[in-house]
Structure formats: structure tokens, C-alpha cells
């Protein structure tokens, strides 16, 4: 009997052991999933350890995520171990009692998942002194890696508190684009006791007291929504009903993700989805009528987006508009099958407790997401595939015969270059600086590629966001990539024109190193003032067609270098000076060698390199056009005088900037309006016959829009040039340039742009140098006018306005004067009320103030801008003086162009009884309209070529206009507005200065013509 009893006991014990042990064994037998999960978290409260001494981090903000990954068997592919909550993340760690940041900047391979948990950090707290960079807020380098990874297939998950302060607005904007949301700056939370100083944060109390002008004295439970210096408090049973707000999914989504509708007690934020259909979960505030009235001023109702799921072209992102990972419950065993079901079943909905949400909503949601996320192809790199040569060197581009070739899809593909140059300035930015917004460049890349171009050239090392945008664009368009030619140059001139000056040469070599490092995503470049740095993490070396050594060669500099260094010769491992090489050519050999050598030694990689020169330094040009006045010893640069060794496996080429509108090329043109470019074609073909050693790229060619060239003429001319370059045997051409370049100038216009460094703040529409673009960057045509004066019959009103490009006037008549009998004169006093011409004409009556300009409207299609002789800059005179001669004379650009203002060149038109006029600022002798500066210099006479800021300027007192209707037959004044100095119509027009221009962009009419030619 005893034996039987013992057997029963053993069977019961065995049964219990099996029952208890089976879930654990089953869990151990479950297949693991290798998933490269990168977590970024910077917000960890500091707590004191059990002994009460050393401080440590509280990992509650991510503990729930790591618990779930361990339960699901998700392992780190690198270590084949589960993720450790205390170590396997990026963000803030504790080191000797202080927070230090482990930045998310560089990864070897593209991760499968990036989880952005919380980046608030300490909110830039100064409690422990100056906080190390990156501890608080998401950095632009971190969002750079996230955006790049997302483009390459990483699933990105984000939560509340990654986009608000202290994260910068530009970073938040990028996050919004990844997740498909717009951040409003509003956040909220349920509080069980509104009177609790421990729960309700001080910033909410301060906002309340500032808004309502009284102390916070609220009690009871409530939901508080605040942000942007505004706040609303929804008290329970007054503003809302129920325990708290609820989070829920539609029935279909709830079945898909296995979630329940539950009360939500943690922080949430208010976001606006770009696509309403992307919302897969909502918050419900359960508002009363009073609550609805409270939220009306915020434009909110009871339903708020809680989860936004964005799916686009095999890219996936999820944004949780709440503090979802914040799990503060006790640690629970997770190494048995069914653990999540068990804990879910026994979870209790207790007010303020976060665990009910965690087990019944977050765990099933994330379990489904982790199940659906497929590991990316093993070892996806952040750089494109390249060919590895027999010596181990990498090539992504090379010269094959007389063409470029690119490595794509495991094979070499020849590429004829159809590209554009991206200029040195953008409106509102000093020369050499550019926007820090990847969306700006992405928009350009899409338009450039849509023009059927395949390459771009940049003149300087661009900001890191440019290369990031290029990297992401090419990832998204693998069959329509844009390749880049990268200039190697410095933003300084060689002392006394000597390229071999030691300091200058060292600066160029340093620039080459920094640029190559940036191209390979391996650089941190300090700003000029040393206060910040730009970190380059995107490796775009696979998209580089070639480096362009661009020292801004000019005949005077070549002559100075040759004369100052007669014995200099260079022999390099990759490039050397040939026996006929001049000192300048030897110096160019040394720079080219530096480019090959540095990239090979640093990155085991090569790209083709080329030297950029100009026709004026070419012997063919000099022989054809006698450019040196018969001097056979004129300075020249011949690329054929350089020799490359067999270590140059990528290739070497010459690059030349050639413009058909040079006077020597245009001479003999029968029709200036429809040039044949015969001179340009003749030179190009003769030049190409001499280039047998190295292939040639035309690195600049183009035509501007101007008073002499419409957008259609620009397009037809460029189309002709593209065909000529193709027929010449060149490797292709780079069109100068993509966009109009505010702030650019020639030797004739730079002296009139004062101060020179504010040139990018306004648009000189008459300077060809600023208008070579096929994309117009221009001021928005104003709909309303800033000042309107009432006239008397026949004039109804005279209105004025100003923008970055023009001074505008609009004269509205009861009845428009008959132009066959009358002319309209508008006189402008642009400097002060004392100087200027006081007579309307030699035979006319006196004007009310001294004027500098006269706009003579002769008909609906004919008008001229005239100037007093002392202020005619065309004749080298730059001041206004008192005169009573009534003489106004023509100047450069006197003839005004008729047409509606939708045409970028038009300056006047008549519509009904209204005359519309706009005058470019330069024609009115404004040196900087953004700061109200006009030319006013009695000392200087004659043309001031290339002398920057040599002329004197002064601030205008504003513009006073008078309108006169004159009889053409008698030259008598029929009407004069204003009637006198004391009449209401005698008013000064003044506009606000500006430091941030607001240009708009559009493609010119030439764009479609070029697009069609590039397609052919």
C-alpha cells in the first residue's frame, strides 16, 4: 500500500514538474529571431541605489521594450545574445556621476529597426554646469543616420518627446517627414490629483498662471493639455467623463494587432498626420459639452491621433504619440511560453497605473510589429556596391575611352554627362553657405533629374545635409541616379597671384583632404568661427563621378606663378609634370597627385580627377583670337603637359568652362536675337582636335536671361550648345547653372553692390551673372500695395510697394490718357528732398522736390527710364546735385520691357485704366535695398571695375513720386500730382528693411526645352 501511495505521489510530482516546466521548455524551444534593433534614449531619471550612496540610472523608460524583446527571442545579430537594457542602446550613460552621450552617428550596416524612445534628456539643465553636447535633444547627426537608414529599408519607430524642445526645429521637421506627421508643440497628461506638486510639472503651472493671471489652485483629477505658452485643464466630470482618456483601434486594426481599448494615464502629444488614413489608433477624451467648448480655441475635438503608420515604397515608420515604453511595474519572469497572456489576464485597471496599458495594448502591438518586421538583406552597407580591382582598390566610376563609366548592378555602364552646375549662393545665405535643410536639396534633385540630367557639380564642400539628401535621393531612385562632380577649391585668393605660396598651397591640400573625408562620410568640419561643427556621416563616394581641381585659374595668376617659381617641377606617384610643363602646370600636377594619393591611402579608393581651366589660357584660343596681342609668350595652361602613372586606374581628364556669349565668339553674328554661335562652335571643334591625350568635359556652358535674352531664347540657345558639345567629342557638359544666383556679380556690377556681403539678400534682375539659372528664384509678385495715395481726376490712386527685386508703382485712372496725344511722366526722388532736378523738362514747370529719375510712358508698348546726368552710372557718375535744367538722359537699360509681370523681364503694362510699373533696384542706383542704401559718391568718376565697396553710399530718405500728364504736341503739363508740397498726395514711400528674403522658385520656359534635348 505504501509503495502504491509513493508511486501516486511521484506521478503527481512529475505531473506538477511537467506542468510547471513545460512552458519554460517550450519557450526555450521557440525559434529565436536575429533582428538588428537600434534604440536611442536620452531620458533616464537619476536614482540613488539601495545603499543610499551612488547614483544610477532608472531604466523604466525602456525596460518594457527590452523585456518584450527578450520574451520574443529577439537577439542581437552581432553578439547572438539578447539585448541588455543597461548597455545595448545609444544615448545617455552615467560616467563618474555625470551624464555622457553615446551618439547615434555611425553604424557599419543598416539596422533592421531604429526605436527612438525619448531624447528630452535633461532639457539642457544647467544644474551640473554646462551640459555636454548631445545629452539633451536629438541632434542633426542622429536624425541624419535615422533618415538615411529609413531610406535604405530600416523600420523606424518613434515616441513622444523626441521632436519637442530641446530638439531643434530643423531636426523635428525631418522627423515629421519620416513619420508623416506635423508636430504641434502641444502635449498632455492625466493627473489623479491636480493639486500634487510632485505630479503636475512646474512648467504647466507657470503657463496656467501666466495665461489666467492667478495661482494654480486646482484639485481633483483632470487632463491637462499645454504647449506654445497655452494651456487648457479638463477636470473630471466637468470637461470629460470616465477615468481618463482612452486609447483604442478600429475593430479591424484591433483584430490585426491584438489590442484592447484601455484607459491611458501617461503623457501624450497632439500631432497632425499628413495622411488621415495613416492613423491606426486614436485617443478619445470623452469630452462633455463644457470640454468641447474648452478645446474649440485649440482647434481640437474629442478624438486625437495616437499611432500613425506610414508605408511608402517598402519603407515603414510608426509614430506613437505617447510615452508608450514607460513601464514602471516590477520585473517579471519572461522565460516561459504564454507569459504575456498570463500577465495580461491578471493585469488590473487601476487609476494612474501604466501596467494595464502595457500588457493589453503595448505588448500585443509591439509583438505584432516585431513579428512583421523582416530582417534586411544581410550586410546592407551605407554605401553603394563598387568594383574591387586586382590590387584591392575600389572603383565606382572611371574613364573608359573618352567617356565616363559607372559601376551599377554589378557591371560597368558608360555615361555621357548631361549635368548642371549648382552655384555658390542661395538667396538669403552668404556666399559659400547653404541651407541646412535636406528637403531643400531633395526638391532640387527631383527637378534636376526630371530634366533628364544625370549629374551635378558643386563648387564647394557642401553642408552634410546636402550629401545626405543626395544619398537618400539615389537610394530612392536606383535607376535614375544623380552623380556628382566635386570641386576641390578654397575660398581665398593666392597672395600676389602666386599659387605656390606655401600657406595657400597648404590650404588647398587641407581642403582636398577635408572634402574627400566628407565625401566618404568621415569628417567633422569646424565652422569658421569655431563655435560649431558639421559632422559628415553619409558615404556618397559611390555617386562621385570625379573630383575637379578648381583653383580659379586666370592669366595674371598663371603669369605670377610662372614668374615667381621658374625652376619648380613636380614628380608624383600618380601624376607628374611632363618635360614641357610650366611651374603652374607642375603645381596642378601636385594637386592632382594629392587627390589620388590621399583617397587611395585613406579609403583604398579612386575617382577620376580633372583640372578646370578656361579658353583664355588655351593656345588654340590665343592663336584664333590673338588674345595676347601677338605675344607668343602669353600665359597658358596645357593639360597635355601632365603625365599620369599606371597607378591611376580611374582616369584623368581636362575640364573647361566655355561661354558662347564672350565678345570674341559673338563677333560677326548677323542676328543678335537669334545667334548661331558659329564662333563658339569653331573654337570648340578646333580645341578638341588638340586634346588627344586626355578626354574633355565642358564643366561650364550656358546663357542668361536678361533684357537681351528671353527664357525661350535662353532655352533655344542652350539646346544648340548641347548639340555642339555632343558633336565635338567631349565627354559631356555641365550647364551653368541650375538656379538663379542672388549675390553673384561681374567685375562691372560688383562695385555697385554695397555692402557686398548683403548681395544675396536682394535680386539684381538686370545683372546677367545672377540670371543664368534654368530655375528662377525671384520675388513673389505683390497682390497688395503698401501705400496708396488718392488723386484727383483723371488720377484715381497712385500706389507703391517694394520687394527684393523691384520698386513697384500702380497708377489707376478714371480714364486712361490717350497715348497718341499724351504721355505719362513719373518722376522719382530717390535720395533726399534737397538734391536732384527741380524742373520737369527744359521748357516745363517746377517740380515739388529734386528728382533723380523720370519714367517716360510714351505708349502701352514704349517707355524709358531716364536719369539726371550727375547720377548716370553708365557714364561713371554716382551722385545727385541740385539742378534746374530739366535735363534727363538715357542710361544702360533705359528702355523698359513691356509685358505682364508673370514674365520675369517685364517692367510695365497697361490693363484697363491701370498702369503698372516696376523698376529694378539697380536701375535706381540702390546698392542694397534691403538696408535702404543708395549710391552717393561725388569723388569717384568713371567705371569702377572690380573695386568692391570703393564707392560711397548713404541711406535713402525714402522715395517721393510725382505723376505728370504732358501734351506731346505742346509739351505743356496737363496734370500734375501731387498738386503741391502741402497737398495730401505729397508723401514719402518707405519700406521695411529685411535680413531674410522670401524668394519663390519656378522653372523657366527654357527648362522643358532642355529636358527634351537631354532626353534625346
JOGI-V693588 format. One record per pair of residues at least 6 apart in sequence whose ideal C-beta (glycine too) atoms are under 6 Angstrom apart, sorted by the first residue. I is the first residue (numbers start at 1). J is the second residue. Records with the same first field share a line. If there is no record, write none. Layout:
# JOGI-V693588
I: J + J
This chain:
# JOGI-V693588
23: 336 + 337 + 338
24: 336
26: 337
27: 335 + 336 + 337
30: 73
32: 73 + 75
33: 73 + 74
34: 75 + 77
35: 74 + 112 + 375
36: 77 + 111 + 112
37: 113
38: 111 + 114
39: 89 + 115
40: 90 + 91 + 104 + 116
41: 62 + 89 + 91 + 117 + 118
42: 91 + 92 + 119 + 121
43: 61 + 118 + 120
44: 57 + 58
45: 58
46: 55
47: 58
48: 55
49: 56
57: 94
59: 85
60: 328
61: 118 + 326
62: 117 + 325
63: 85 + 327
64: 325 + 327 + 358
65: 325
66: 83 + 85
67: 334
68: 363 + 366
69: 83
70: 82 + 334
71: 334 + 339
72: 370
75: 82
76: 83
90: 102 + 104
92: 99 + 101 + 135
93: 100 + 102
99: 135
101: 134 + 135
103: 134
104: 142 + 145
105: 141 + 537
106: 537
109: 379
110: 149 + 152 + 154 + 380
111: 154
112: 375 + 376
113: 155
114: 146 + 149 + 154 + 156
115: 157
116: 158 + 162
117: 159 + 325
118: 161
119: 137 + 138 + 162
120: 161
121: 135 + 136
122: 136
123: 136 + 166
124: 131 + 136 + 166
136: 166
137: 166 + 167
138: 162 + 167 + 171
140: 171
141: 535
143: 171 + 174
144: 468 + 537
145: 537
147: 174
148: 471 + 538
150: 156 + 178 + 315
151: 472 + 475
152: 475
153: 376
155: 316 + 373
156: 178 + 317
157: 318
158: 179 + 319
159: 320 + 324
160: 267 + 269 + 321 + 322 + 323
163: 172 + 175 + 183
170: 436
172: 183
176: 182 + 183
178: 317
179: 317 + 319
180: 274 + 278 + 308 + 310
181: 271 + 273 + 308 + 319
182: 272
183: 271
184: 270
185: 227 + 228
186: 225 + 227 + 270
187: 227 + 269
188: 223 + 224 + 225 + 268
189: 267
190: 223 + 244 + 265
191: 199 + 200 + 222
192: 221 + 351 + 352
194: 218 + 219 + 222
195: 219
204: 224 + 226
205: 216
207: 226 + 231
208: 216 + 231
211: 231
220: 235
221: 236
222: 233 + 234 + 235 + 236
223: 234
224: 233
225: 232
232: 294
234: 240 + 291
238: 290
239: 290 + 291 + 294
240: 285 + 286 + 287 + 291
241: 286
242: 286
243: 263 + 351
244: 263 + 265
245: 264 + 283 + 285
246: 261 + 263 + 284
247: 264 + 283 + 306
248: 261
249: 259 + 281
253: 280
257: 364 + 365 + 368
258: 364
259: 361 + 364 + 365
260: 360
262: 356 + 357 + 360 + 361
264: 357
265: 352
266: 323 + 326 + 354
267: 323
268: 321 + 322
269: 321
270: 304
271: 305 + 321
273: 279 + 305 + 308
278: 308 + 309 + 310
279: 305 + 308
280: 307 + 309
281: 306 + 307
282: 303 + 306
283: 304 + 306
284: 302 + 303
285: 302
287: 302
305: 321
306: 321
307: 320
308: 319
309: 318
310: 317
324: 362
327: 358
328: 354
329: 355
340: 363
343: 359
344: 359 + 360
347: 355 + 356 + 359
349: 356
382: 539
383: 539 + 542
384: 542
386: 394 + 396 + 407
387: 395 + 407
388: 394
393: 604 + 606
394: 604 + 605
395: 650
396: 407 + 542
397: 406 + 545 + 607
398: 405 + 650 + 651
399: 608 + 651
402: 695
403: 414 + 731
404: 415 + 545 + 731
405: 412 + 414
406: 413 + 415
416: 732
417: 455 + 731 + 732
418: 453 + 454 + 1014
419: 453 + 455 + 456 + 734
420: 448 + 453 + 456 + 735 + 738
421: 457 + 734 + 736 + 737
422: 456 + 458 + 738
423: 737 + 741
424: 431 + 459
425: 431 + 741 + 743 + 760
426: 434
427: 742 + 760 + 777 + 997 + 999
428: 996 + 997
429: 760
431: 743
432: 460 + 491
434: 463
436: 463 + 465
438: 465 + 468 + 469
441: 466 + 469
442: 469 + 473
445: 473 + 482
449: 480 + 482
451: 1010 + 1011
452: 1011 + 1014 + 1015
455: 483 + 545
456: 482 + 484
457: 485 + 734
459: 487
461: 515 + 518
463: 534
464: 534 + 536
467: 538 + 540
468: 538
470: 540
471: 538 + 540
474: 481 + 543
483: 543 + 545
484: 543 + 544
485: 545 + 546 + 548
486: 544 + 547
487: 548 + 550
488: 512 + 515 + 547 + 549
489: 550
490: 507 + 508 + 511
494: 501 + 504
495: 501
497: 556 + 557 + 560
498: 560 + 561 + 564
499: 561 + 587
500: 561 + 565 + 587
509: 594
512: 594 + 595
513: 598
514: 525
516: 598 + 599
517: 523
518: 536
519: 540 + 541 + 544
520: 539 + 541 + 603
521: 536 + 537 + 538 + 539
523: 536
524: 533 + 535
525: 534
526: 533
544: 607
546: 607 + 608 + 610
547: 595 + 607 + 609
548: 610 + 612 + 655
549: 591 + 592 + 611
550: 612
553: 613 + 617 + 637
555: 616 + 635
558: 584 + 635
559: 635
561: 583 + 584
562: 582 + 583 + 584
565: 583
568: 583 + 586
569: 577 + 586
570: 577 + 586 + 589 + 590
572: 593
574: 593 + 596 + 597 + 645 + 647 + 648
575: 589 + 592 + 593 + 642 + 644
576: 589 + 643
577: 585 + 586 + 589
578: 641 + 643
580: 641
581: 641
585: 641
588: 611
589: 642
592: 609
595: 609
599: 605
600: 606
606: 649 + 650
607: 650
608: 650 + 651
610: 653 + 655
611: 639
612: 655 + 699
613: 637 + 656
614: 657
615: 621 + 658
617: 636 + 637
619: 636
620: 686 + 687 + 690
622: 628 + 634
625: 664
628: 634
639: 654 + 694
640: 693
644: 652
652: 694
653: 694 + 695 + 697
654: 694 + 696
655: 697 + 699
656: 698
657: 699 + 700
658: 698 + 701
660: 677 + 680
665: 679 + 680
669: 675
677: 720
681: 724
684: 728
685: 728
688: 728 + 729
695: 731
696: 730
697: 731
698: 725 + 730 + 733
699: 734
700: 736
701: 721 + 733
702: 735 + 736 + 772
703: 714 + 717 + 718
704: 768 + 771 + 772
705: 711 + 714 + 771
706: 768
711: 1004 + 1005 + 1006
712: 1005
714: 1006
715: 1006 + 1009
718: 1010
719: 1009 + 1013
722: 1013
725: 733
736: 772
737: 772 + 773
738: 773 + 775
739: 773 + 775 + 777
740: 770 + 771 + 773 + 776 + 777
741: 770
742: 760 + 763 + 770
743: 759 + 760
744: 769 + 770
745: 753 + 769
746: 769
747: 945 + 946
749: 767
750: 948
751: 944 + 947
753: 759
754: 927 + 949 + 953
756: 948 + 949
758: 928
761: 930 + 997
762: 804 + 929 + 930
763: 804 + 805
764: 770 + 922
765: 805 + 920
766: 893 + 920 + 922
774: 1004 + 1006 + 1007
775: 1001 + 1003
776: 904 + 1002 + 1004
777: 999 + 1001
778: 904
779: 803 + 804 + 805
780: 1000
781: 901
782: 801
785: 799 + 801
786: 801
787: 800 + 989
788: 797 + 799
789: 798 + 985 + 987
790: 797
791: 798 + 977
793: 814
794: 813 + 814 + 815
795: 813 + 977
796: 812 + 814
797: 812
798: 811 + 963
799: 810
800: 809 + 989
801: 808
802: 991
804: 997
806: 918
807: 919
808: 918
809: 917
810: 916
811: 915
812: 914
813: 913
816: 913
817: 965
819: 859
822: 965
823: 858 + 966 + 968
824: 857 + 965
825: 854 + 856 + 964 + 966
826: 855 + 961 + 963
827: 847 + 851 + 854 + 962
828: 851 + 853 + 959 + 961
829: 836 + 849 + 850 + 851 + 960
830: 852 + 924 + 959
831: 880 + 934 + 956
832: 957
833: 849
835: 850 + 880 + 881 + 882
836: 850 + 851 + 852 + 880
837: 851 + 868 + 883
838: 846 + 847 + 850 + 884
839: 884 + 886
840: 847 + 964
841: 886
842: 886
843: 971
844: 886
845: 973
847: 962
848: 981
849: 960
852: 868 + 871 + 880
853: 867
854: 866 + 888
855: 865
856: 864
857: 863
860: 910
861: 898
863: 896 + 908
864: 894 + 895
865: 894 + 896 + 923
866: 888
867: 891
869: 889
870: 877 + 879 + 881
871: 880
872: 891
874: 891 + 892
876: 941 + 942 + 943
878: 935 + 937 + 951
879: 936 + 937 + 938
893: 923
896: 907 + 908
897: 905 + 906 + 907
898: 909
899: 906 + 909
900: 909
907: 918
908: 917
909: 916
921: 929
925: 934 + 935
926: 934
927: 933 + 935 + 953
930: 993 + 994
931: 993
932: 955 + 956
933: 953
934: 956
935: 951 + 953
936: 952 + 954
937: 951 + 952
940: 951
944: 950
958: 988 + 989 + 990
959: 989
960: 988
963: 977
964: 973 + 976
965: 974 + 975
966: 973
967: 974
977: 985
978: 985 + 986
